[in-house]
Each structure stands twice: as C-alpha cells, then as structure tokens.
C-alpha cells in the first residue's frame, strides 16, 4: 500500500520480473538468487486492466490457456477437468458460453485469474485487483485471493485504501511513502506498531486509511523521522520469515535454473493454437471483419456506378486512369488504417500473455501475420473484381489476374506498414501518424505529379513509394502488353488528348516499366517490412522491461 506516486507499481513490476532494466539490487527466493526465466514460469501477473480478447467465450479462452500452459503431455480430458474445477471455484461455470465482452467487471476479473490458474502457479501478483469493482465484487475478489492463499500460494497485491473489512483479510502489509518502506509486517500488528511510535489510530478509524494518511504527510513528515525505528522493527523480526514463498522446494528451483526454460508447447503448436484463436476472433469482430467487408462492397459498387463501362472507351482513358488510381489507393487505405487501430489494442493482451510465459514473440507475430492475410486477400478480390467488371475493363483472364495480384500486393504491403506503426506506437499516436504517412506515398505515386516533372534532387523519392509500384503495375495490367488501340465515336468529332494505351503509358512515363518488376518490389517490401515490424516489437518489449 501507499499513496499515489509512492512507488507501489514500480516495486510490483520489479518483484514480478516485468521490469529488469535500470534496476539494482537482488531478489531472493528462499534465500537463493532469483533466476528470472525460472521465476516467470513459476509466477503470474494479473494486471489492473483485464486484458482479454473480447470475441472469445469464457470456455474458448480457458481452452487456449490450457492448451498453451499445460502442453500436449496432458490429455484433453485432464485439461477439461482442470478447466471445470477452476470455473466452478471462481463461479464462472454458468458463463462458459458468454463472450468476454459481455461479462461484468467482476466476472472479467475472475476470468483473468482463472486463465492464470490453469498451471497452478505458486506465486501470483495482482495490480489493484479491486479497481473498478463495487463493494460486493471487491469482497468476492479479495475472498477469492484469500482462498488461493490458503491453498498454499503466495498472493501479492497492490491495493488502494481497502475497507476495514477487506484490510483485515490480508496477512502481511508493506507500506511505501516516497519510495521508502515505512511499515513491513503483519496486518494485525500495524496499529500497535503505530502506537509505539507515537501515532495513535482512532478506534473509529480504518487502519488502512490511517496509514495512508501518515504516508501522505497529513500528520507531518512523521514517517521520515520514524524510518530508523521501522528499520529496527524489520531487523528484529524473525529472519526465517519469508514474504515470498513459492510452493516449491529450493532444490526444484535450483534444478530449473541450471538449464534454459522452454515453453510448455513447441513453437509450431503455439503458432497453430494462436492462429485458430486469431481467426476465430477476427471472424466475430464487427469492426475488423464485418465493417471492412461491407465497406469494400459499398465502395466497389459506388465506384462501379460512377465509372460504369468507361474502360473500353478511348475518349475516357484519362478518367479510367483516375478510376484505377482510386482502386489502388482504396485497397491501400482499407488495409492500413484498421491494422493501425486494432493492433495496439491487441498488444495489451500479447504483453500480458507473453510475460506470463504463454508463448513466444515469434509464434504470436507469425500467427498474427498469417491470420490477417486471408481476410485482406478476400476483401481486396471482392472489391477489385466488382470495379473491374462494372467499369468495363478488358475481359481477359491474364489482365484480371495481374490487376488483382498487384492490388493484393499493395494491400498486404500497406497492412505490413500498419503492423509496423501499430507495433512501434500507442493507438493515439499511431492513428495520427498512419494517415500522415499516406500523403507522400500517394503524392509521389505518379498520378498527381508525373515522374519526369519531379525536380532532380527529389527524383529518388517515388522509388520509395509502394503506391507508385501498385499504380504502375495496375496501369500496365490494363494498358500494357501491346493492348490494341481503343475506339470511340467521340474522338471522331473532338480532339482526344490521348488516343491509345501506348500513348497513355508514354505520357505517364510508364512505357519502359515492367509489371513483374513492380510485383517483385512489392513482395520484397512486404517481407522486409514484416521483418522490421518483428524486430521493432522485440525492441519495444525490451524497452518496456
């Protein structure tokens, strides 16, 4: 306990192993130096915010946890038994088919605990477990933690001014003020200790509130004056008393620390479990799937109506070029923005599960990458095909295939950039940076400004624009490969600016371009950006620790 800014969360993160950089000192378990990887496997950290995937049911979330944390050596029937016992213990059995987004605050908190109880960790950390709960839910939550502690686990919490009833349920108290410990000992010994140093807690006063008032300086800077007394009190306590008591023998800890700790499941199994979970969540997500699919259909029909049957009219070559450019830009934006907005929110779930030793970063990133690709490909095909046929583009299978290919590649590259931005930044910053990054790549795509007209010092910029390769490839798919000259009655009575596909490509400085080179560049960008996104995510994890 302690007032705001006292250092509770920092101390909790250090002890739990979530913060390892810029920290000095030592942490001992049963008198032995803590092995970080071993301890992470023996403990779990339930954060203040309930980091849960909203579209999964309670049963599905528990199945994933059991599959990842228990491994294939435990039979499915044994896993089902464990899940049933935990759900019964936490009073969640009746909610097993309820999606987590529809759970109450108390139920979400209990589910967060249930997910970590699957492998029966001996040490459990809770950051503000009663935050956001009403008084009844608070009591149920603390009663549950008391039950877990009685079962032989060490339960460590930060808690913000509990009621007297809740306060009495705890065994030990560690109180902080400005980063210093002002009391460490049994809860029922707090009031006598305060009296011994001249601080008499009124009988009608909640001791938890009183110690916070003392730590906040409401009775003067008393705690600093009494720090020496506190130190004597701590040093005089029974030295065999251990506040961190994992339910495992010291010999077992030493055995674990001598060899590297591996995950309960292999990397391939982790990937497969996470892939199925991500696919299931994505299919149920209204924003990520249903809204994107409907927007592709509506915009495709709208663009098809506006540009209806202009693809074979020689007098409308310039208008058709604008239509092609809009198709490329829409596939880019529709892939970029949802990824930027959704991925940072999923990072909270990943951060919690990864540091609680569920799975590796590689398995998560690969599953996330593979799960999103089919949806993006299907959305792009539905949109592009609708526009292609409604606007009267050449009914040639090879041209349609190339047009689809180049737009799909543009979409997946944009999606990769969304992953990179989402991995590097928080959702607020990412939602601003994302649209800003589209401006230069669209501006130098070759539609608004001809490549030949760009000043020499800036001529290199278009080659860094992936939209340039997408637009150029789309134009070549429609007008390249020696397409025949188009006819139009309007060109017989008016002067048409461009009269043939070849002339259009020349004016756009695309006459020497290669379609398959554009496609190859987009494939290379896709691979490179995904690799960069992975290492950015890896560096961010280290910085967060």
N, C-alpha and C positions, 0 to 999 in steps of 0.2 A: 504494500500500500504506500501511498504518498500523494501529495498534491500534484497538480499539473506541472510538468517540467522537472519533476524530481529525479527522473531517470528510470522509471519503472519499466517502460517498454524497451529501453536500451539494454538494461540489465537482463530482462527476459530473453531478448534476442541473442545476447551473448551466451547466456547459460544454455539456451536451447540449441545453440550452434548455428543460428541463422546469420549471425554477424561474426566474422572472423578477421576482418581487416581493421587496421588501426586500433588493435586491442592488445594490451599487455597483461601479464599475469598468468595464473594457471587455474585450471578447473580439475578437481579431483573427484573420482568416484570410488567410494570405499577405500580412500587413501591412495589410489593409483591415478596416474595422469590419464586424463580422458583421451581416448582415441576418437577423433572427430567422426570418421566414417562408421565406426562401430556404434558410437552413441546415437547417431542419426537412425541407425537400423533398430535400436532398442527404444527409441522415443518417438513421440509425435507432437506436433504443434497445431492446436486448433486456434485459428486467428479470430480476431474480433468480428470481422466481416465473414459471413458464411459464404465461402467460395464454392458454389455448386453450379453445375450445368443445369439451366432451368428446364430444358426439354426432356430430361430423363426422369423416369419414375423412381420412387424410393427403392423398389426391387432391382431395377436396372442399375442404379448407382451402386447398390450393395454387391451385385453380381460382378461389376467391373472391379470394385475394390478387392473382392475375394479372389478373383482370377489373377490380379496383379500381385497381391501381397502374400497369397498362400502358395502360388505356383502350381505346376502340373502334378507334383508329387502327392498333393492332397486330392482325393477323389471328389467328383461333383456332389455326391450325396453328403460327404463330410462338409463341404463348403455350404451346402443348403442348410445343414444342421446348425452350423455356426451362425449363418445369417438369421435363421429363425430365432435362435436363442438371443441374439443381440436385439432384434426387432421387438421381441417380447419384453426383454429387460428395459428397453427405452420407450416402451409403449407406442411403437410405430407399426405394429403388425397390421392394424386396420387401415393404414395409409400406404401399404406397399405398392398399390397401383396408382397412387397420386403423383403427378408431376411435381418436382420440387418448386416450380414457380408458383404453385397453388398451395404450398404449405404455409402454416403460420410461422411467426418468428420463433416461437419455442420449438416447434417441430423441426424447423430448419437447423436450429442449434443442436437438437438431439441427433439429427441425421449426420451433421458434421462430426459429432462424437462417434456415432455408430460406424461410420466409414473407417475411422482410425482404430476402432476396437477389434477389427477383423483379425489382425495378427497378434492381439493381446499384448500391446506394448507395456513394459513395466514402468515407464516414465511418461507422463502426459503433461503438456504445457497448455495453458489456456490464457489468452489475452482478452481481458474484460468479458468473461463468459455471460454475464448478465446484462450486457449492453443492449438497449433497445427492447428489453423484456419488461412486462408488467410484474407487479409484486408476486402474483401467484406463479407465473412462469419462472421468476427468479428463484423462488423457493424450490420448485421442482428441479431446476437446473442444478442448484447447489446440493440438493438432496441426492441427485444422481452422482455428482462428483464425490460426495461423501461415501456413497455406496461403492464406487470404484476404488476409493482409497482403502476402504475396509476389506476389499478383495485382494489387497496386497500391492496395489500400485502406488507410486509416488505421484501425486497430483499437485501441480504448481500453478497458481493463478495470479494474475494482476486483477485487482478488483477496486471499484471506485465507490467508496463510502457505503458499504452494505448496512442493512438494518441490523439492530442488535441481535435479532433472531438469527439472521444469516451469519453474522460475525462469530457467534458462539459455535457454529458448526465447524469452523476451521481449527486445526490443531496447532499450527505454528504461524507466526507473523514476522515479516521482515519489513520494516518501515523505513522509507527513504525521505530525505529532505536535502535538496540541492546536491544530489548525487552521493550523500553520505548516509550511512546507516545510523538511525537514532534508536532503534529497538529491534532486537532479534531474540525471539524466544516463544514460549507457549502463550497462546491467546489468553488463557485464564490467569496468567501471571502479569499481564500488561498493567492492569490497574494498581496492584501492589507495587510494581516497579516505579510507576509514575509517582505514587505517593512517597516512595523512598527518596525521590529526588526533588520533592517539594511541589509536585504537580498533582493536586487532588481533583480527580474526576468526580463531578457531582453525581449523586446516586441516580438522579433522573436523566442523566446524560448518556447517550450512546458512546461507549468507549471508542468505537471506530471513528465517530465524528470528532471526538475529543483529541485523539492522537493526530488526526489530520489538521485540526486547528493548531495544535502545538507545532507540527511540522511546517505549517504555513506562516508561523511567526505571529499569530494572534495574541500570544502571551509574551511577546518579546522574543529575542533571539536566544531562547532558553536552550534549545536543542544543541546549539554550538557550545554553550557553556557546559552542558551535561555529556558531551561526547566522550570525555575521558572516563566518566562514570560508566557509560554504556560499554566502552571498551573493556573495563574491568569486569563488568557483568558478563560479557561474552567470553572473556578468557577464563572466568571462573566456572563456567558451565562444564558439565561432563564432556570430556573430549572424545568420548566414544560415540556421542550423539551425531548421527548423520542426517542432514536435511535432504540429501539426495540419495534415495535408497532404491535403486532398481532391483526388481525381483529376479536377481540372477547372481550367481556366485562370482567372486572376484576371479576365480580360476577360469570361468567361462569367458569373462571379458578379456582376459589375457590371451586366451586361445584365439578369439576373434581378431585381436589386434595384430597377431603375427602374420596374417595373410590378408590380401585385399578382399574386401567385402563385395560380393556380387549381388545383383538383384534376384529376387525370388524367381523371376521368369526371365527367359532369354530375350535378347533384343528383337528377334523375329516374332516371338509370342506377344511382347509388348506392342509392337507395331500392329499386329493383327487385331488385338483387343481394342487399341486406341482408334484404329481405322473404323472398326464396326461402330464404336461409340460416336465418333465424329460424324459418320454417315447418318446414323440414326438421329442425332441432334440437328444436323443440317436439314434433313428431310422435314422435320417438325417445326423448324424455325420460320415464323411468318415473315420476318424481315429478310433473312439471308436467302430464303428459297422462294416462298410464295410471292412476295412482293417483287423480287427480281424477275421471276418468270412472267408475271403479269405485265411488268413494265416493258420487258423485251417484246412481248406480243403486241401491246398497245402502240408503242413507238414504231414497231415494224409496220403495222397496219397504217398508221398515220403517215409515215414516210412513203409507203407504197401508194397511198391515195394521192398525196401531193405530187409525187413524181411518176404518176401512172404512165407506163408504156413510153417513156422517153428514151430508153436505152438503145432503140434501133432507129432513132430519128437523127439524121445528120445535122439538122438545124438546132438540135438541142444538146450538142456534145458538151458545151460548157456547163449547162445545167446538170447534165448527167454526171460530170466530173464532181460538181458540188455535192450531188447525192452520194457518190462513192466516198467522198471525204467525210461526210456526216456519218456514214455507216462505220467507218474506221474509228472516228472519234467517239461515237457512242459505245462501241464494243470496248474501247479503252476505258472510258469513264465508268461504265457499268461494272467493270471488273475491279477497277482501282478503289473507288470510294467505299463500297461495302466492306472490303477487306480491311481498309484503314480503320473503319469504325468498329468492326466486330473483333478483330484480332487482339487489340489491347485489353478488352474485357475478358477474353479467354486466357490471357496471360496470368490473371489473378488465380485462376483455377490451376494452371500449369505450375505457377510458383509454389503454391501450397502442396500440390501432389508430388512435385519433383523433390522438394526439400524434405518431404516426409517419406522419401525413398520408395515411391510407387514405380517410377520408370525413369529412363534416361532421356536427356535432351534430344539425342539423335532419333529415338523411337517416336517421340512426340512430334518433332518437326517433320519427319518423313510421313507420318500418318496424316498430319495436317495438310501437307503438300499434296499427297495423293488423293485425299478425300475431297478437296475442293475442285480438283481438275475436271472430273466427270460433269459436275454441275455447270461449270463455266463453259465447257465444250457444248453441252446440250443447249444452254441458253443462247450461245452465240450462233449455233446452227439454226435454231428456230427463228431467230431474228433475221439473220443474213439471208436464209432461204426465202422467207416471206418477202423481203425487199427485192431480192434478185428476180423473182418471178413476176411480182406486181409491177416492177419498173421496166420490164421487157428487155432484160439483158440477154445476150446471145445464148440460145438454148443448146449449148454444147457442154457435154458432161465434163470434159477436161477443164474448161474455163470455170465452171461452177465449182469444181473440186479445188482449183487453185485459189479462187476467191474465198471460199470457206477456209482453206488452210491458212491463208495469210491473215485473215481476221481472227481466227482462233489463236494463232501465234501472237498477234498483237494483244489479244485479251489476256493470255497467260503471262506475258511479259509485264503488262500493267498490274496484274494480280500479284506478281512477284515483287514489284515495287511497293505495292500496298503492304505486303508482308514485311518488307524491309523497313518501311516507315512505321508500321504498327509495332514492330519489334523494338525499334530504337526509341520511340517517343510514347508519351501518355496520350490518351484519347483526345484531350482538348487540343494539345499541340499538333497532333497528327491530323486532326480534322481541319486545321488551318494550313499546315504545310502541304498536305496532299493536293488540294486544288491549285496551290501556287506552283507546284512542280509541273502541272499540266500545261501552263502557259508557254514556257519556252519550247517544249517538245511539239506543241501544236503550231506555234508561230513559225518554227523552222522546219515544218513538215514538207514544205514545197508547194502548198496551196495558196497561202496568202502572199508569200514572197517567193518569187522564182529563185531557184538556187543560183542561177547566173547573175542575178541582180544583187546578191548579198555582197557587201564590201569584203575585200580580200582578207583583212585581218580576222573576219568572222566566218569565213567560208568553212572552217572546220566544225563549227557548231552543229550544222544539220546532221553530220555523221554520228553525233551522239544522241540524236532524237530517234527513238524507236518508232514513233508515229510516222516519221519520214519513210522508214522501211516498210511499214504497213501500208501507207498510202501509195507508195511507189509500186509495191507488189500488187495491190488491188487494181491499180491502173493498168499494169502490164497484163494481169489476168483478163481484163475486159477488152483492152485495146491493143495489146501486143500480139506477138506470134503471127504477124502478117495477116491481121484481120482485114477482110475485104472492105472497100470503101462503101460508106453508108449513103443511102439515097434519101432525098427529102424534096417534096414539092415546093417547100418554102425557099430552098436555095436556088430554085429556078427563077424566082421573081425578086429576091432580095440578095444582098451580098452577105454571105455567111463568113464569119471570121475564120472558122476552121471547117474544112470540108472533108477531112479524112482522119481516121485513127492515127495514122503515121504522123500527120501534121500536128495533131494534138499532143502526141508524145514529144515531138521535137520542140514545140513551144513550152512544154513543161520540163524540158531538159531531162527527159527520161528515155530518149531514143537509144542511148547506149547502156541502159540499165539491164540487169539480169534478174529475172524473177527468183530463181532458185538461190541466188546470192543473197537477196533480201530475206528469203525464208531462212537461210543458214545463219545470217546475222541475228535474226530474232531468236532462233533456237539457242545460239551461243549466249545471247543476253539473258534468256530465261535461266539457263544453267548457272551462269556466273552470278546473277543477282540472287538466286536462291541460296547459293553457297555463301555469299556475303551476308545475307539475312541470317543464316545459321550462325555464323561467327559473331555477328552483332548481338544476337540473342545470347550467345555463350558469354560474351564480354559483359553484357548487361547483368547476367546472373552473378558474375564475379564481383561487379561493382556494387550490386545490391547487398552482397555479403560483407 
